[in-house]
Amino acid sequence: MAAFPSSTRTPPLAKRVRIVSSNLLVSYGDYIKAFTWNGAKFSTKRSLLELTSIIQKKMKDHDDMLKRHQEEQNVIKNKLAGFIKKEGGSLAVRDFTDDIYASRDAVKEWFVESVGSELFSNVCVVVPKLKQATFTEDAHQMMADYFDATDAIEDKRLPDMARMRLAELKDKGSEEWDKFLTAAELADLPEEEVDEKAKEFIAKGMRAEIVEKRKRRVKVVICPGAFKPLGIDDKEGNSVFRLVVIKQYADDVIKACRRKGMSARMFIYDKE
């Protein structure tokens, strides 16, 4: 194999190839320029049919080897998961549903299913030891921070969203496009100005929708006083708390908890 020429600019990983013999990463262009045929493994005295057969066999051997490694890895992962569960591993990574049903403290009346609520949901959160003392007070600020962050992301994406909606509108055909231009009072504009003005019009409408959506957002999505420790702990000091939240915001509560480094999930009490 010839030496690879140095490059002043390192190509991204997706555009590089690894040379197994030397464990080097080089660009596709450098690899092709310096490529030499491995005559020792693939003699040019053989016919194309023979060479093709040899290469295909080697590819199959490598594929089989990868499959074996993957199977071995899956076996090890399953054994590890079973060991963690058996040894009572961290609540943050294991299913604690059986712990709830087995607990002497946790009773059905602690969960919304006992009253048949359609508006509220249980969310169980694994709270680290150091956060337990202030979790109740911090939870409402956690949700405020979460919505501020998601709103900021939505605001930042607004121009791209408007551009995508404009493209979708154009794809519907000339009739729909003409209707839009008439409704937006853009039909008489010069052609070179239409797209930019149309995007601004769409963005303005989307901004109004976003503002209205945020006005309708409930300010308190976790029910006050509905923080209940379930008496389930692990060796690391993590504890499971049950929250009662407004059902339509349950996913937001779970995401907010995860952003703060806490494992959370919805829970439906169904011991029977």
N, C-alpha and C positions, 0 to 999 in steps of 0.2 A: 504494500500500500504506500503510495507516495505521501510526502509530508503535506499537511494542510496549510495553505497560506493564511497568514494572520489577517484579521479584519479589524479595522478601527472602530467598528460599531458592532456590539454584541446583539445578534438577532434574538427576538423573543423565544421563549422555550418551545412554543407551538411550532416554530419554524426551524427547529434544529433537530438533528438526528444523532443518536448515540452510537459511537463506534465501540462494539463489544470488546474487541481485542485490546483496546487502549483505554476504554472507559471515558472517552472524550465526547463532548457535545460540540458539534459543528453545524453550520448552516447547510441547508440542502444544496445551495449553490456551490459552496466549497467542497462538499462531499462529491458532487457530480464532476466538478473540475478535476479533482484528484483521484477519482475512482480508477482502480485497476482490477482486472479480472483475477480471481483466485484460481490459478491454474492447477494448484496442488489438489484442491478439493473438487474442482469441476474442470476436468481436462477438456481442452478444446478439440481433442482428437475424437471425443464422443460425439454422437449425433445429437441434434436438438431434442429429439424424442427422449433419448436417454437422459440428457441433462435436465429436461423438464421433469421427468419421473423422479430423479434424485432430489431435486429441489422440493418437489411436492412432498416427498417422503420426509425430508428434514422438517418442513413446515408442520406436517402432521405430528411428528415426534415432539416438536416444541409445543404444539397445541395440547397434546396429551399430557405433557409435563406440567403445563400451566393449570390444566384441569385438576391434576392430582394435587398440586400445591393448594389450589382453592378448596378442594374437598378436605384436605388436612387442616387448613385454616378454619373452615367451618366447624369441624369436629372440636378443635381446641376452643373456639368461641363458645360453642354450646356447653362444653364442660365447664368453662369459666363462669358462664351465666348460671349454670346449676350450682356451682360452688358458692357464688355470691349469694344466691337465694337461700341456700342451705345454711350458710354461716351468718345469715341476717345482715347482709351488706347495707350500704348506705341507702336511706330512703329516697335520696335524690335520683337513684338510678334503678330502683326495683319497684315492682308492683306491690302496693301496700293494701290492695282491696281486701285480701283475706284477713289482714291485720285488723281492719275496721270491723269486719263481721265477727272476728274472734275476740275483740276487745270487750271486757266487762263494762267499760265506761261508756263506749259509744252505743247509743240506742237510736232506734228509728225516728223517734220524736225530734232528734236533732237535725233531721234532714227534711227538705221541702216536700219530699214524697209523702210524708206523713199527713200533710194537709192537701195534697193533690194540686199544688200550685202550678199554674201555667205561665206565670209571669217571672218566676224566680228559678235560679239553679244553684246547686251546690258546686263550689270550687274548692278542692282540697289543695293546700299549699304546703310544701316541705320548707319550713323556715329554719335557717341555720341558728345555732345557739346564740351567737352574738347579736342577732337581729330580733330575737323573740321579745325582749323587754319593750322595744319601741315599735314593734310591727303594727299594732293596732293604730297608733298615732301616725306612723309613716305611710300606711297603705293609701290613704286618701291623697296625700301629696304625690305618691308614686303614680296614681292614675292621672293627676293633673300634669305631671311631667311627661307621662306617656302620650297623652293627647296633644300636648304642645309639640312634642317631637314628631308625631305622625302628621300633624297639621303643617309643620315646617317642610316636611318631605313632600307632602301633597302640593304645597305652594310652589316648591322648586320644580316639580314635575309638570306644572300647569302648561307652560309653553309647549312641551313635548306632547302632552295629551291633546292640546288644541291642534297641533300639527297632524297627529294621527287621525283625529276626527275629521279634519279637512280632507285627508287622503281617502278615508272611508266614504265621505260624501261624494267625492269625485268618481269613485269606483262604481257608484250606483247608477251612473249614466247621465247623459246630457239633460234629460228632462228634470231629474231631481236637482241637478246642479243649477239649472235655470230657475227653478222654483226658489231655491235657497238665495240666489243672487237677487231675485225680486223682493223676497221677504226681508233681506238684509239691506235693501236699497243700495246695492252695489252694481246693478246691471249696467249703469251708464259710465262706470269708471273705465279708464284705459286698461287694456289687458294686462300690461306689466305691473299694475298696482293692485289688481284684483286679489291675488293670492295672499298678499300681506294684510290687506284690509279684511279679507274673509277670516284669516287666522285671528286677527284682533277681535273681530265680532264674535267668533266662536269662544275665544278665551274669556271674553266679557260675560257671555252667557254661562259658561262653566263656573266662573268665579261667583256669579250670583247663586248658582245651585249649591256651591260649597258653603257659602255664607249662610244660606237657608238651612242646610243640613246641620251646620254647627250650632245654629240657634235652637234647633230641636233636640240637640244632645242633652241628655240628662246629666246634671252636674254631679250628682252623687250616685255612682253605679254599684258601690258596695254598701249593703244595708248597714247602717250604724248599729253597733251592739251585737252584730252577727258574727263575731270572731270567736270561734270555739276551738280550744285545744282538744284533740281527741285522745290524749293520753298514749300516743304512739310515738316512741322515740327510738333512735338507733345509737350505736356505740360512739358516733361522732358528735352526739348531742343535738342532732336535727330532730325537729318535732313536726307533726302534721296538724295543721289548723284547718278547720272548715269555715269557709266564708259563704254567705248567701248574697248572690249578686243578681242584678236584673238580667234575665236570660239573654236578651239581644246583645248584651255587652260582655258575655262570659268569655268569648275569645279574646277580647281586648284585655280583660283582667289577667288571663293566662299569659298573654304576650308581655304585659307590663311586668308581671312577676318574673318571667324568664329574663327580661332585660336587667333585672336587679339580681340575677344569679340564683333565683329560687325556682325549683321545680313545681309546676302546677298543672292540674288537670280537672276536667269536669267529673263529677261523681253522681251516679244515680243509685240510691239505696234500693237494692232488690235482693235481699237475703234469701227470700223464698225461691 
